[in-house]
Amino acid sequence: MKKTLITLSIAGLCALPLATQAGTYKETSVSNGGTISGTINFKGKDLPPKTYTISKDNDVCGTGERKIDFVRVKDGHLLDTIVYLEKVKEGKPFPADVGDVGDVGDVGDVGDVGDAIIDQKGCEFKPFLQAMKNKDVLDAVNDDPILHNIHTYELIRGDAKGPKKTVMNISQPKPGSVKTTIKLKKGPAMKIECDAHDFMHGFVFVARNPYFAKVAEDGSYTIADVPPGKYTIKAWHGMLKNQKAKVTVDAGGKATVDFTFK
């Protein structure tokens, strides 16, 4: 296990819906912006959580089994989903406060976003899902008195079943933290794993602009202060095929976009 930072370069991948988003987002004031809201639905069989055996470091990680529900469904709604606008060139600023990214979307909109902290405690990644700004810092913290090896993958297509590339691969043999600047080229998010413990998993959504929201527990989302215009809107989930649609936002208007995953 070693510390590596790999520059991503993917060629020859066809039919991938996530193209590189060129340019830098420009923060400006938004007057008379509109709002996009909707619901994320799930149809199909709700599979049980995946079960892992806790096979090592039991004094820290615990004993028995660990269950991870990678596809959480509640009352017909898909949770752990983030809805975002693609290729927005300018608009409202990213929130000033950083570090509290675990609360993204709890009140319907983006919440605090910026440097992300992945806490490895009790052999779990906490939080399981969070968001950060692209080209900001990911702080990997080892709070356990054992070796962890955090390994993050850019999800090129968006979901963990598609192609992926290593972003960081860092051995942490003792408590402490390692900071790495995250620069994703194609994918909207990263899968987080520990090479020392196969029962540790998590996800980080990496935002190119502040127009995104995490789905609430009732399946709803809201993206506010959207400049008038036509947009591509996408719904991201780490384990399922991502969804997209077109939406037009009028000045001061309200648009509704619902998504259904299967």
C-alpha positions as CSV (number, residue, x, y, z in Angstrom):
1,M,0.0,0.0,0.0
2,K,1.4,3.4,-1.0
3,K,0.5,7.0,-1.3
4,T,-0.2,7.9,-4.9
5,L,-1.9,10.8,-6.8
6,I,-2.7,9.8,-10.4
7,T,-3.5,12.4,-13.0
8,L,-6.6,11.1,-14.9
9,S,-6.5,10.7,-18.6
10,I,-9.3,8.6,-20.2
11,A,-9.4,8.1,-24.0
12,G,-11.5,6.0,-26.3
13,L,-14.4,5.7,-23.9
14,C,-17.5,5.8,-26.0
15,A,-21.1,6.7,-25.1
16,L,-20.3,8.1,-21.7
17,P,-22.8,10.8,-20.8
18,L,-20.4,12.8,-18.6
19,A,-18.2,15.0,-20.7
20,T,-15.4,17.1,-19.3
21,Q,-16.7,20.4,-18.0
22,A,-14.3,23.0,-19.3
23,G,-13.7,26.4,-17.9
24,T,-14.0,27.9,-14.4
25,Y,-17.3,28.7,-12.7
26,K,-17.8,32.5,-12.2
27,E,-19.5,33.6,-9.0
28,T,-21.8,36.6,-9.5
29,S,-25.0,38.1,-8.1
30,V,-28.3,36.5,-9.2
31,S,-31.4,38.7,-9.4
32,N,-34.8,37.3,-9.9
33,G,-33.5,33.7,-10.1
34,G,-35.8,30.8,-10.4
35,T,-36.3,27.5,-8.5
36,I,-36.2,23.9,-9.6
37,S,-37.8,21.3,-7.3
38,G,-39.0,17.8,-7.6
39,T,-39.1,14.2,-6.2
40,I,-36.8,11.2,-6.7
41,N,-38.8,8.0,-7.1
42,F,-37.8,4.4,-7.1
43,K,-39.6,1.6,-8.9
44,G,-38.5,-2.0,-8.7
45,K,-37.3,-4.5,-6.1
46,D,-35.7,-2.9,-3.1
47,L,-32.8,-5.2,-2.4
48,P,-31.6,-5.9,1.2
49,P,-28.4,-4.3,2.4
50,K,-25.1,-6.0,1.5
51,T,-23.5,-8.0,4.3
52,Y,-19.8,-8.0,5.0
53,T,-17.9,-10.1,7.6
54,I,-15.8,-8.1,10.0
55,S,-12.8,-10.3,9.7
56,K,-9.9,-8.3,11.1
57,D,-9.0,-5.6,13.7
58,N,-12.0,-6.7,15.8
59,D,-10.9,-4.7,18.8
60,V,-11.5,-1.5,16.8
61,C,-13.9,-2.5,14.0
62,G,-16.2,-4.7,16.0
63,T,-17.2,-8.3,15.4
64,G,-19.8,-10.2,13.4
65,E,-21.3,-8.6,10.3
66,R,-21.7,-5.2,8.9
67,K,-24.6,-4.3,6.7
68,I,-24.4,-1.5,4.1
69,D,-27.6,-0.4,2.4
70,F,-26.1,1.0,-0.9
71,V,-29.6,1.7,-2.3
72,R,-31.8,3.2,0.4
73,V,-35.4,3.4,-0.5
74,K,-38.1,4.9,1.8
75,D,-41.8,5.1,0.9
76,G,-41.0,4.7,-2.8
77,H,-38.3,7.4,-2.8
78,L,-34.6,6.9,-3.5
79,L,-32.4,8.5,-0.9
80,D,-28.6,9.3,-1.0
81,T,-29.2,11.0,-4.4
82,I,-27.9,14.3,-5.5
83,V,-29.6,16.4,-8.2
84,Y,-27.4,19.0,-10.1
85,L,-27.3,21.3,-13.1
86,E,-24.5,20.6,-15.6
87,K,-22.2,23.1,-17.2
88,V,-23.4,26.2,-15.5
89,K,-20.9,29.0,-16.4
90,E,-21.9,31.6,-13.8
91,G,-24.3,32.2,-11.0
92,K,-24.7,32.4,-7.2
93,P,-21.6,32.0,-5.0
94,F,-20.6,28.8,-3.3
95,P,-21.5,29.1,0.4
96,A,-18.9,30.9,2.4
97,D,-18.9,28.3,5.3
98,V,-16.9,25.2,4.6
99,G,-16.3,21.9,6.5
100,D,-20.0,21.1,7.4
101,V,-20.5,19.2,4.2
102,G,-22.4,16.3,5.9
103,D,-25.4,18.6,6.1
104,V,-25.7,19.2,2.3
105,G,-29.3,19.4,1.3
106,D,-30.8,18.9,4.7
107,V,-32.9,22.0,4.3
108,G,-33.5,21.5,0.6
109,D,-30.6,23.3,-1.1
110,V,-26.9,23.0,-1.2
111,G,-25.9,23.6,2.4
112,D,-22.3,24.2,3.3
113,V,-19.8,23.0,0.8
114,G,-16.0,23.2,0.5
115,D,-13.1,21.2,1.9
116,A,-14.4,17.7,2.8
117,I,-13.4,15.6,5.8
118,I,-13.6,11.8,5.5
119,D,-13.4,10.5,9.1
120,Q,-12.3,6.9,9.5
121,K,-13.6,6.0,12.9
122,G,-14.6,2.5,14.2
123,C,-13.7,1.3,10.7
124,E,-16.4,3.3,9.0
125,F,-16.3,6.3,6.7
126,K,-18.2,9.2,8.2
127,P,-20.3,10.5,6.6
128,F,-21.3,7.8,4.2
129,L,-22.2,10.5,1.6
130,Q,-21.1,14.1,1.4
131,A,-20.3,16.8,-1.2
132,M,-17.3,19.0,-1.9
133,K,-16.2,21.6,-4.4
134,N,-14.0,20.4,-7.3
135,K,-10.4,21.5,-6.9
136,D,-10.8,21.8,-3.1
137,V,-9.2,19.7,-0.4
138,L,-10.2,16.2,0.8
139,D,-8.9,15.7,4.4
140,A,-8.7,12.0,5.1
141,V,-8.6,11.5,8.9
142,N,-7.7,8.3,10.6
143,D,-9.2,8.3,14.1
144,D,-8.5,4.6,14.7
145,P,-5.3,3.2,16.3
146,I,-4.9,0.8,13.3
147,L,-3.8,1.0,9.7
148,H,-6.3,2.2,7.1
149,N,-5.6,2.7,3.4
150,I,-8.1,5.1,1.9
151,H,-8.6,4.6,-1.8
152,T,-10.8,6.9,-3.9
153,Y,-12.0,6.4,-7.4
154,E,-13.4,8.9,-9.9
155,L,-16.7,7.4,-11.2
156,I,-16.4,8.2,-14.9
157,R,-20.0,7.3,-15.8
158,G,-21.3,8.4,-12.4
159,D,-22.0,5.0,-10.8
160,A,-19.7,2.5,-9.2
161,K,-20.7,-0.2,-11.7
162,G,-19.2,1.8,-14.6
163,P,-15.5,2.7,-15.4
164,K,-13.5,4.3,-12.7
165,K,-10.0,5.6,-12.1
166,T,-7.9,6.0,-8.9
167,V,-7.7,9.5,-7.6
168,M,-5.9,8.9,-4.3
169,N,-4.5,5.8,-2.7
170,I,-3.0,6.6,0.7
171,S,-1.8,4.3,3.5
172,Q,-2.4,5.7,7.0
173,P,-0.7,3.3,9.5
174,K,-1.6,5.5,12.5
175,P,-4.0,8.2,13.6
176,G,-3.6,11.5,11.8
177,S,-4.7,13.1,8.6
178,V,-3.6,13.5,5.0
179,K,-4.9,16.3,2.7
180,T,-5.2,16.0,-1.1
181,T,-6.6,18.4,-3.6
182,I,-9.3,16.7,-5.7
183,K,-9.4,17.5,-9.4
184,L,-12.0,15.4,-11.2
185,K,-12.0,15.6,-15.0
186,K,-15.1,13.7,-16.1
187,G,-17.1,12.0,-13.4
188,P,-19.4,13.8,-10.9
189,A,-18.3,11.8,-7.8
190,M,-15.9,9.5,-6.1
191,K,-16.3,6.1,-4.5
192,I,-14.4,5.7,-1.2
193,E,-13.0,2.4,-0.1
194,C,-10.4,1.1,2.4
195,D,-7.9,-1.4,0.9
196,A,-7.3,-2.8,4.4
197,H,-11.0,-3.4,5.3
198,D,-13.4,-4.5,2.6
199,F,-16.4,-3.5,4.7
200,M,-15.6,0.2,4.5
201,H,-17.4,2.2,1.8
202,G,-18.5,5.8,1.1
203,F,-19.2,8.4,-1.6
204,V,-18.3,12.0,-2.3
205,F,-20.1,14.1,-4.8
206,V,-17.7,16.7,-6.4
207,A,-19.5,19.9,-7.4
208,R,-18.4,22.0,-10.4
209,N,-21.0,24.7,-9.4
210,P,-23.3,25.4,-6.4
211,Y,-26.5,24.3,-8.2
212,F,-27.1,21.0,-6.6
213,A,-29.0,19.5,-3.8
214,K,-29.1,16.3,-1.8
215,V,-32.5,14.6,-1.7
216,A,-34.3,14.9,1.6
217,E,-35.7,12.0,3.5
218,D,-39.1,12.4,1.9
219,G,-37.5,12.2,-1.6
220,S,-37.8,15.9,-2.4
221,Y,-35.1,18.4,-3.5
222,T,-34.9,22.1,-4.3
223,I,-32.3,24.1,-6.2
224,A,-32.7,27.8,-5.7
225,D,-31.4,31.1,-7.3
226,V,-31.1,29.6,-10.7
227,P,-30.3,32.2,-13.5
228,P,-33.0,32.1,-16.2
229,G,-32.2,29.8,-19.0
230,K,-32.2,26.3,-20.4
231,Y,-30.3,23.6,-18.5
232,T,-29.4,19.9,-18.4
233,I,-30.4,18.6,-15.0
234,K,-29.1,15.3,-13.7
235,A,-29.8,13.0,-10.8
236,W,-26.8,11.2,-9.4
237,H,-26.7,8.0,-7.3
238,G,-23.5,6.1,-6.6
239,M,-24.8,2.7,-7.4
240,L,-27.5,3.2,-10.1
241,K,-27.6,4.5,-13.7
242,N,-27.7,8.2,-13.5
243,Q,-30.7,10.1,-14.9
244,K,-30.9,13.4,-16.9
245,A,-33.5,15.7,-18.3
246,K,-33.9,19.2,-19.8
247,V,-35.4,22.1,-17.9
248,T,-36.2,25.7,-18.6
249,V,-36.1,28.2,-15.8
250,D,-37.9,31.5,-16.2
251,A,-37.0,34.7,-14.2
252,G,-38.5,34.3,-10.8
253,G,-40.3,31.1,-11.9
254,K,-40.7,27.6,-10.6
255,A,-39.9,24.5,-12.5
256,T,-40.6,20.9,-11.5
257,V,-38.5,17.9,-12.6
258,D,-39.1,14.4,-11.1
259,F,-36.8,11.4,-11.7
260,T,-37.5,7.7,-11.4
261,F,-34.8,5.2,-10.8
262,K,-35.2,1.4,-11.3
